[in-house]
Amino acid sequence: MNYGDSEETFEWSDRDTYETIRLVAKAYRLGVEAVAPRGPRRAVVTLSGREDSLARMMCDMKTLGAPEPFVTECPPTRDAYLDWLRAELGKIGLPPAV
């Protein structure tokens, strides 16, 4: 199901789980069209949505070093971050992978 007028396919990696791309997509109101795992922490993903939302996400990744929700909502300590991540993944129906 396509969520908008534009798609972007790229490799996503996260030190804990590639499933964090689903939190990113939610924060930018994007749809997750495909996730092809390349290991427990990497996947090739395709997101769809409004072109400006995709562009904003890509810009945030380049200029801030991370996309939302990791810029504004992420706790500062590793333990607090892992608790937050488990809770956020649970909210979208994913088992905690960390």
ZIJONOR-V694993 format. One line per field, one symbol per residue. ss: DSSP state (H for helix, E for strand, - for the rest). phi: phi as a letter, one per 20 degrees, with the letter a starting at -180 (. if undefined). burial: 1 if it has 24 or more other ideal C-beta (glycine too) atoms within 12 Angstrom, else 0. A space follows every 10 residues. Layout:
ss->???
phi->???
burial->???
//
This chain:
ss->-----EEEEE EEE------H HHHHHHH--- EEEEEEE--- -EEEEEEEE- HHHHHHHHHH HHH------- -------HHH HHHHHHHHHH H-------
phi->.eerebccdb edcbfdafff gfffgffdld eeebcdgcqf ccbeccdcqf gfffffffff ffeenaefef eddfffdfff fffffgffff fdndffec
burial->0000010101 0101011111 1111111101 1110100000 0010111110 0011011100 1000011111 0001000000 0001110110 00000001
//
